[in-house]
Amino acid sequence: MTDESAVLIDGPWTHRTVSAAGTRFHIAEAGSGPLVLLLHGFPQFWWAWSAQLTALSAAGYRAVAVDLRGYGASDKTPRGYDLGTAAADAAGLVRALGAADAVVVGHGIGGMAAWTMAAYYPKAVRRLAVLSMPHPTRMRAGMFRLCQGWAGRDLLGFQVPMLPERRLIADGAEPIARMLHRWAGPGWPDKEAELRYREAFRIPGVAHCALEYYRWLFRSQVRPDGLRHLRRMRRPITVPTLQVHGGLDPFVLPRTARGSGRHVDASYRWRLIEGTGHFPHQEQPERFNAVLIGWLDDTEPDT
């Protein structure tokens, strides 16, 4: 096992702890200006956004990357891994950071939380950018189709109690490295990224908490809390939205993600980054940063 110091990585950013929604969150922040809140995906932590922290701060934004509940140096609570709580966490962070609203950027499960935040707390979201994750209602429908169901088969294995956690951290979390390589496009992750994610996943409690998000997604499908969430997510998203996807993503297929714009009743922009898998912001950070910052600087993002 390792400890939380593994995620306190030095760089052109500042580390601190912020309390929101009754929970302690670790953040890394850089720059000043309009707030951009960055929500990472599985199986990662705030450092997934290191290239965006520097690019956004240079472009005149205050970029804040957070360890989601249960990850990195944030609290590992016994409960709170449903999307409603994840959205409340993010909205609480915006307030705790002294802002009325923020551009919210989410990847993977962080993207699912970002979609939910825009539906539940639209006044806290100035703009929404989502990577590698369809709108939740579209993702739910996609999992019942053979091609996406097979692509996301890792999630089915996560539903078994306790055993998946033990397997993922075995051999120094070598299964995490294999998963990253399997989900990414050619040439990523490099040795540094692989080592950092393996170390961070071995922090006590992280493996269990990370899998609890996916367990809620599956088990809630027939439970009252999940059905309530689904009804709320049928309301249209009313903030400008950017959706980015990797053309080679083998985990969440581009065909599953495409079409999420029908759930957005505001300006919507779809961008496919060819040659990348599930992690376009890390596989080709320069291309992704150009897309994101170009969209943020566009005062009328209608295409």
N, C-alpha and C positions, 0 to 999 in steps of 0.2 A: 504494500500500500504506500501511498504518498500523502502529502498534506496540502493544504490550501495555498501554501507558498508557491506551489508549482504554477499557479496562474497569475502570479504577481510579476509579470514580465516587464522589464524595463523598456522604455521607448519614448517617443515624443508625445507622451500622454501622461495623465495624472490618475493615480488610483485612489479611490476613496469608497467609503460605505455610505449608503443612503437608506433610510427607513421609509417604507411605503407599504400601505395596506397591512400594517402590523408585522411586516417581515423585513429582514435586513438583506439588502442587495449590494453586491460588489459591482462597481462600475469603473470603466476607464474612459476618460474624457479628454478632448483636445479641441482647441480653437474657441472662437467666440462668434456670436451672431445667432441667427435663427436655429432653434434646437432640432437636431436630427437624432432620433432614438433608434438604435440598432439592436434587433432581437435575433440571436443566433439560432441555429438548428441543431439537430442530432447528428452525430455524437460529439458536439463541439463545446465551445465556451466563448467568452467575449473576444478572444484573440482572432477568431475567424474574420473579424472586421478590421484587422490592423491596417490593411492597405486603404480601407475606406476612412478610417480615423484621420490618417495623414492627408489624404486627398480632399476630404470635406473641409478640414480645418484650413487648408491652403486656399480653398475656394470661398472662404468667408462664412463658414457654418460652425456651429458648436455641435460637435459630434460626440455622442455618448453611447458606448457599447456596454451592455449589461450582461452579467451572468444571470440567466433565468433562474427562477426558483428551483432549487435542487441541484444546480450546477455550480462548478467552479468554487468561488469563495462566498457565494450567497447561501442563505439559510436552506437547510435540508429539512423541510417540515414534513410531518407525517401525512398531511393531506394538502390539497390545493393544486392538483395537477389536471384539473378540468380546464376547458378553454375559457369559460366565464371568469374563473379566478385568474388565469393568465392575462386576460384582457384587463381585469381590474388592477392587477399588479402593474401593467404598463401605464395605465391611466394614472395610477397613484404616483408612479415615478415621474411622470410629466409634471405633476403638481409639486412633488418634493424637490424637483430641480428648478423650481421657481418660474415655470413657464405656464402660459394659458393653454398652449397647444404645441404640437410638434409634428414634423414630418416623421412618420413611423415606417421603418424599413425592416422587413422580416424575411428570414430564410427558413425553409422547411417547417418544423413545428413552430418556430418563431414567426413564420409567415402565416400559419394558421391562427396564431394569437393576434397577429396584426389585422387580418381580415375581421376577426371577432371584435377587436377593439374599435374598428371603424364602424361596425354595426351597433355595438353597445354604447360607445362613448364618442359619437361623431364630433362633438364640440372639442374634444381633446386631440383630434387628428386634423392637421392642416392639409397634409397630403399623405397618400399611402403608396408604398412600393413593396411588392412581394416577389420573392425569388423562389423558384422551384416548388411552388405549391399552388394548386388551383383554389378557387373559392371552396369553402368547406362543403357546400351542398354538391358541388361538382365532383369533388374528391370522393364523397360518400357514394355517389352513383358510379364513379369509375371503379371503385373496389369490387363492385358486383359484376364487372365485365372481365372476361377471362384474361385479356392481355394485361390490363392494369393489375388485376388480382395476382397474376403470376409475377409481375414486376415488383410488386410490394410484398412478396411472400415472406420477407424477413419479419414483417410486422406480425404475421400470424404466429411465428415462433416466439415472439415476445410475450404472448398471452399466458404462457405457462408460469405459474408462481415460482419465484426464487431461482430456478435453474438457469434461465437466460442471464441473470446478473452474474452468476458464478462463471458461466462460460465466457462472457464478454471480457472479464478481467483476468482470465487465466493466461498464463505465460506472459505476464507483463502487459496484458491487454492486447496481445497480438491479434485476436479476432477483430478488434476495432480497426487496426491497420488494414486487414483484409477487406473489411466492409468499405472503408474509405476508397481503396483502390477499385473495388468492384463498382461503386456508385459513380466514380469520377470518370472524366475523359482521359485520354492518353497523357502521360507525363506528370500526373498529380496524384497523390501528394508527394512532395519531396521529403527527405529524411527529417528535416526540422519539423515540418507540419505533422508528420506521422508520429514523431516522438512526443510532441507537445500534447496531441490529442490522446495518446495512450496514457501519458502521465496524468492528465487532468481527469480521465475517466476512472482512474484508480483511487481518487480521493474518496474516503469512506462516505457511503451514502449516495454518491452520484449515479452509479449504475442503476440502483433501484429507483431513484427519483426520476431519472431520464426515461425509464421504461414505463413508469406510471402514467405519463402523458399518453402514450400509445395504448395502454390498457384502458384508460378512460375512453379514448376514441372508439375502441371496439365495443366495450361493454355498455357504453351509453346508448348504443343504437336502438335498444329496445327498452331503455329505462326512462322514467319520467323526466329526469334532468336532461338527458340527451334529446328527447323529443321537444322539450321546451327550447333548448338551444337551436335545434333545427328550425323551429318556427321563427325564432328571432332572426336567424340568418337568412330567411327568405325576404326580409326587408332589404330594399336596395341600398347599396353603398352610395353615399352622397358626397364623397370627396374625390378630387382628382386622383386617379390611380394609374400607376405604372406596374406592369407585370412583365417580369424577365424570366426566361427559361433557357436551359441549356439544350441545344439541338440533339445532343447525344445522351441525355439523361435517361439511364436505364431503370431508375427507381420510381420516379414519377414521370410518366411518359408525356412528351409534349402534346400528344393528342388529347390526353386527359386534362391538361392545363388550359389548352386553347379553348376559347368560348366562355371563359369566366367573365368576360366583359358584359355579358347579358345581365349580370347581377350588379352592375355599376350604373347608377343614374347620375353620371357626371362625366367629365372628360376622362378618356381611357386610352392608354397606349400599351400595345403589346410589342415586345422585342424578343426575338429568338437569337441567342448567341451561338452560332454554329461552332462546332468543334469542342464544346464543353459539355460536361456531364452535370451532375447534381449540384456542383459548387462553382458556378460561373464567376462569382465575386472573388474567388481565390484562384481558380484555374487560369482566368484571363482578367486580372484585376484592372488593367489599363482600359480594356474595352468596356468592362462593366462600369467603371468610374465615369467614363465619358458619357455613357448612356444615362446614368443616374444624375450626374451634375448638369448635363445638358437639359434634362427634364426639369430639374429643380430651378434652373435659371430661366426656363421658359415661362413667361408670365401668362401664356394662354396655351396650356398643354392639351390641345384638343385632338391630336392625332397620334 
